[in-house]
Amino acid sequence: MLRALVLALTLAALPSAALHAGTADGYRLAGIIAVGEDHLGLLELPGGKQVLVRRGSTIDGGGRIVALDSSQLRLDLRDRVLVLALDRSTGAPVVPAGLGVVQEQLDDGHVMIRRVDAQAFAESVDRPTPSGPATPGMKAGAADPTTEAGRRLAPILNLPPDTRLLAVNEQPVRSAERAIALIEQSLAEGVSPRLNIAGAGGETRVYISPNEP
């Protein structure tokens, strides 16, 4: 019942678009994550908040990501279009995340199924991932573990960029590291991990099936 995932990036040719190197009107493209032929962007909003976006994502203020590739992002703000080039001043790389992890996928309402390569998953989660600046007054390790786990897993498992990981195998997420380790352990044992995630679309159940050798 699974159907193969086919991702294609179509760049939009939009009028009245101006290219900005890194920053424009308070928006900054801080990093890009390559997921197969698709891309995720780490976009900094006016005020300093950073969000993970993909083509089609909407952001605070009514903006929409209309195109994203390995070097730039097009942001439609209704009254104007910003084209943000990758900000190289911080050394932000194009990070290959999750290459070859998801072999097949099925999204059906509030249920998602992902057939994955367990070894590729383990290699992908070991890679460093971009993170936003810490909230003033908050210690570096005090980030919400459900948000941190979701941020790390979303580009690897092709989940919505605003994903929060609530539970793994019915165990509430108290630590992003422990939650990811539990997923790895289940896959290594040939068992299908069960994830409960939440985002703008509500709560969703994700079943991860290890690929047969």
ZASEDO-523626 format. One record per residue: residue number from 1; x, y, z of N, C-alpha, C in turn; residue in one letter. Coordinates in steps of 0.05 Angstrom, whole numbers. Layout:
REM ZASEDO-523626
    nr      n_x      n_y      n_z     ca_x     ca_y     ca_z      c_x      c_y      c_z   rest
   NUM        X        Y        Z        X        Y        Z        X        Y        Z      A
...
REM end
This chain:
REM ZASEDO-523626
    nr      n_x      n_y      n_z     ca_x     ca_y     ca_z      c_x      c_y      c_z   rest
     1       16      -24        0        0        0        0       17       25        0      M
     2       43       22        2       60       45        2       66       54      -26      L
     3       69       80      -30       76       90      -56      103      105      -54      R
     4      119      103      -74      145      115      -73      144      145      -72      A
     5      162      157      -57      163      186      -54      178      197      -78      L
     6      165      216      -92      179      230     -114      177      260     -108      V
     7      200      272     -104      201      301      -97      214      316     -120      L
     8      202      338     -128      213      354     -150      211      384     -142      A
     9      232      398     -147      232      427     -141      227      443     -166      L
    10      206      460     -167      200      477     -189      205      506     -181      T
    11      223      519     -195      229      546     -188      209      565     -203      L
    12      197      583     -187      177      601     -198      191      626     -210      A
    13      182      634     -234      192      658     -246      172      680     -240      A
    14      179      696     -220      160      717     -210      170      744     -217      L
    15      151      763     -225      159      790     -231      164      806     -206      P
    16      177      829     -209      182      848     -187      197      835     -164      S
    17      215      816     -170      231      803     -149      259      814     -150      A
    18      269      821     -127      296      832     -125      314      813     -109      A
    19      338      808     -118      356      790     -104      370      804      -81      L
    20      369      793      -58      382      804      -34      403      784      -24      H
    21      426      793      -18      447      776       -7      443      772       22      A
    22      431      750       29      429      743       58      405      755       72      G
    23      404      782       73      384      795       90      368      816       75      T
    24      342      818       80      325      838       68      300      841       85      A
    25      294      866       92      270      873      108      268      856      134      D
    26      291      849      145      292      834      170      291      804      166      G
    27      288      794      141      288      766      135      317      757      127      Y
    28      325      734      135      352      724      128      351      694      123      R
    29      363      685      101      365      656       96      391      647      108      L
    30      389      634      132      413      627      147      425      600      140      A
    31      410      583      127      421      556      120      401      541      103      G
    32      412      521       90      395      504       72      402      474       78      I
    33      381      458       79      385      429       83      374      415       58      I
    34      391      399       45      383      384       21      372      357       30      A
    35      348      351       21      335      326       27      328      313        0      V
    36      347      296       -9      344      285      -36      345      308      -56      G
    37      324      310      -73      322      332      -92      307      356      -80      E
    38      296      353      -56      282      375      -43      301      390      -25      D
    39      291      413      -15      308      430        3      291      441       25      H
    40      303      444       48      291      458       71      309      482       77      L
    41      296      504       84      311      528       90      308      537      119      G
    42      330      546      131      329      558      158      326      588      154      L
    43      301      598      158      295      626      152      293      641      178      L
    44      308      663      180      306      681      203      286      703      198      E
    45      266      706      216      245      726      213      253      752      226      L
    46      240      774      219      244      799      234      240      794      264      P
    47      259      802      280      257      797      309      276      775      318      G
    48      287      760      299      307      740      306      298      711      307      G
    49      271      706      307      262      679      308      269      664      282      K
    50      278      639      285      285      623      262      266      599      258      Q
    51      257      595      234      238      573      227      249      556      205      V
    52      242      531      204      249      513      183      227      512      163      L
    53      233      518      137      212      521      117      219      504       92      V
    54      199      498       77      203      485       51      184      500       31      R
    55      187      493        5      169      506      -15      140      501       -8      R
    56      124      522       -6       96      519        1       90      527       30      G
    57      111      529       46      107      536       75       97      564       77      S
    58       80      569       97       71      596      104       85      605      129      T
    59       89      631      133      103      640      156       86      662      169      I
    60       95      671      193       81      692      207       79      717      190      D
    61       56      729      190       52      754      174       40      749      147      G
    62       34      723      140       21      717      115       40      711       92      G
    63       66      711       96       84      705       74       84      675       67      G
    64       92      669       43       93      642       33      118      637       17      R
    65      130      613       21      154      606        7      146      594      -20      I
    66      152      608      -42      144      600      -68      165      584      -83      V
    67      190      586      -74      212      570      -87      235      569      -68      A
    68      250      547      -70      273      543      -53      292      523      -66      L
    69      317      530      -70      336      511      -81      361      512      -65      D
    70      383      503      -76      408      500      -60      422      526      -54      S
    71      412      548      -65      426      573      -61      409      597      -53      S
    72      382      595      -59      365      618      -53      337      610      -47      Q
    73      322      630      -36      294      626      -28      277      649      -38      L
    74      253      644      -49      235      664      -58      212      666      -38      R
    75      208      689      -26      187      693       -6      167      713      -16      L
    76      142      704      -19      120      721      -29      106      734       -5      D
    77      109      760       -2       97      775       20       72      790       10      L
    78       59      780      -11       35      791      -23       40      817      -37      R
    79       51      837      -24       56      862      -37       83      864      -50      D
    80       99      844      -45      126      843      -58      137      815      -55      R
    81      158      810      -71      171      784      -70      201      789      -63      V
    82      210      775      -43      239      776      -35      253      751      -45      L
    83      275      755      -57      292      732      -64      317      733      -47      V
    84      320      715      -28      342      715       -9      363      695      -17      L
    85      387      704      -21      409      686      -26      420      675        0      A
    86      431      651       -1      442      639       23      463      657       35      L
    87      461      663       61      479      680       76      505      665       81      D
    88      526      670       65      551      656       68      569      668       89      R
    89      561      691      100      578      705      119      582      689      145      S
    90      563      672      152      565      656      176      576      628      171      T
    91      582      623      145      593      597      138      571      576      138      G
    92      545      584      136      523      565      136      525      546      112      A
    93      526      520      116      529      502       94      503      493       82      P
    94      503      481       59      481      466       49      484      438       60      V
    95      468      430       79      472      406       94      456      383       81      V
    96      469      361       72      454      339       61      442      322       84      P
    97      417      326       89      404      312      111      385      290      100      A
    98      388      267      112      369      246      106      371      234       78      G
    99      393      237       65      396      226       38      392      196       39      L
   100      373      185       24      369      157       22      355      145       47      G
   101      345      160       65      333      149       89      305      138       83      V
   102      287      156       73      260      147       67      259      134       40      V
   103      252      108       40      250       93       15      222       95        2      Q
   104      202       94       19      174       97       10      159      112       32      E
   105      137      125       24      121      138       44       92      139       36      Q
   106       74      142       55       45      144       50       34      163       72      L
   107       21      184       63        7      203       81      -22      201       76      D
   108      -37      193       97      -66      188       94      -80      201      118      D
   109      -89      226      115     -102      239      136      -84      244      160      G
   110      -92      232      183      -76      235      207      -58      212      213      H
   111      -51      197      192      -32      174      194      -11      177      172      V
   112       15      174      180       37      174      161       52      148      164      M
   113       61      138      142       78      114      142      104      120      127      I
   114      126      112      140      152      117      128      167       90      128      R
   115      175       80      104      193       57      103      221       68      100      R
   116      239       62      118      265       75      118      288       55      118      V
   117      311       64      110      336       50      112      348       55      140      D
   118      348       35      157      357       39      185      385       50      187      A
   119      403       40      170      431       49      171      433       78      163      Q
   120      419       86      141      419      113      132      407      132      153      A
   121      386      122      167      374      139      188      394      144      210      F
   122      409      123      219      428      126      240      450      146      232      A
   123      459      144      207      480      162      197      470      191      195      E
   124      444      195      188      433      222      185      429      236      211      S
   125      419      222      231      414      235      257      440      242      271      V
   126      462      230      263      488      237      275      499      263      264      D
   127      488      272      242      499      297      230      490      321      246      R
   128      507      342      248      498      366      262      476      379      246      P
   129      456      392      260      434      405      247      434      434      257      T
   130      425      453      240      424      481      248      403      486      269      P
   131      409      504      287      389      511      308      389      541      312      S
   132      367      551      320      364      580      323      378      589      349      G
   133      381      615      352      394      626      376      377      620      400      P
   134      390      617      423      376      611      448      360      635      456      A
   135      337      630      469      321      652      479      336      666      502      T
   136      336      693      503      350      707      525      341      697      552      P
   137      360      691      569      353      682      596      349      652      598      G
   138      350      638      575      346      609      575      373      595      570      M
   139      379      574      586      403      559      583      402      544      557      K
   140      426      538      545      428      525      519      413      498      520      A
   141      415      483      542      403      457      543      374      456      551      G
   142      361      480      554      334      482      564      313      483      543      A
   143      320      478      517      301      479      496      280      457      499      A
   144      256      462      490      234      442      491      243      417      476      D
   145      244      394      489      254      370      476      236      360      453      P
   146      210      366      455      192      357      433      198      373      408      T
   147      204      399      412      210      417      389      237      409      377      T
   148      257      405      395      284      398      386      284      372      370      E
   149      270      352      381      268      326      367      254      328      340      A
   150      233      344      340      219      348      314      236      362      294      G
   151      251      383      303      269      398      285      290      379      272      R
   152      300      361      288      321      343      278      310      321      260      R
   153      286      312      265      275      289      250      259      298      225      L
   154      248      322      225      231      331      203      245      328      175      A
   155      269      339      171      281      336      145      290      308      138      P
   156      295      292      158      304      264      154      281      246      146      I
   157      258      250      158      235      232      154      213      245      136      L
   158      219      268      124      200      282      107      174      288      122      N
   159      178      300      146      155      308      162      151      338      159      L
   160      128      349      167      124      378      165      145      393      181      P
   161      154      416      171      176      430      184      170      440      212      P
   162      144      442      219      137      452      246      132      428      265      D
   163      141      405      258      136      380      274      147      382      302      T
   164      131      374      321      140      369      349      135      339      355      R
   165      156      326      365      154      298      371      144      295      400      L
   166      120      284      403      107      282      430      114      256      444      L
   167      115      234      429      120      208      441      131      189      421      A
   168      147      169      431      158      147      416      150      121      429      V
   169      136      104      415      126       79      426      110       84      452      N
   170       93      105      451       76      113      474       92      124      498      E
   171      118      128      495      133      140      516      136      170      511      Q
   172      127      187      529      129      216      525      158      225      521      P
   173      163      244      504      190      254      499      198      273      520      V
   174      218      265      536      230      283      556      258      293      548      R
   175      270      279      529      296      286      519      297      279      489      S
   176      306      298      473      308      293      444      327      270      438      A
   177      350      270      452      370      249      448      359      222      454      E
   178      345      219      477      334      193      484      313      184      465      R
   179      296      203      456      275      196      437      286      185      411      A
   180      307      199      400      319      191      375      334      164      379      I
   181      347      161      402      360      135      407      340      112      408      A
   182      316      117      419      296       96      420      287       88      392      L
   183      284      108      374      277      103      347      299       86      333      I
   184      324       94      337      346       79      326      347       50      336      E
   185      343       47      362      343       20      374      321        3      363      Q
   186      297       14      360      275       -2      349      281      -11      320      S
   187      291        8      304      298        1      276      320      -20      275      L
   188      340      -18      292      362      -37      292      352      -65      299      A
   189      331      -66      316      319      -92      324      298     -102      304      E
   190      293      -87      283      274      -95      263      245      -90      271      G
   191      242      -72      291      215      -65      301      207      -38      290      V
   192      181      -35      285      171      -10      274      165       10      296      S
   193      181       32      298      175       52      319      148       67      312      P
   194      135       75      333      110       90      330      114      117      342      R
   195      109      138      326      113      166      335       87      181      336      L
   196       84      197      357       62      216      358       74      244      354      N
   197       65      258      333       76      284      328       53      305      328      I
   198       60      330      330       40      351      329       52      374      313      A
   199       34      390      301       42      413      285       17      430      280      G
   200       20      447      260       -2      465      254      -27      450      246      A
   201      -23      426      234      -46      410      224      -58      392      246      G
   202      -49      394      271      -59      377      292      -40      354      298      G
   203      -50      335      312      -34      311      320      -36      290      298      E
   204      -13      276      294      -11      256      273        4      232      284      T
   205       -3      209      275       11      184      282       30      176      259      R
   206       55      170      265       74      162      245       84      135      251      V
   207       82      117      231       93       90      234      118       87      217      Y
   208      140       80      229      165       77      214      171       48      210      I
   209      174       39      186      179       11      180      208        8      170      S
   210      224       -9      183      251      -13      173      251      -29      147      P
   211      268      -20      128      269      -33      102      280      -61      105      N
   212      268      -80       90      278     -107       91      306     -109       78      E
   213      325     -123       90      351     -127       79      349     -138       51      P
REM end
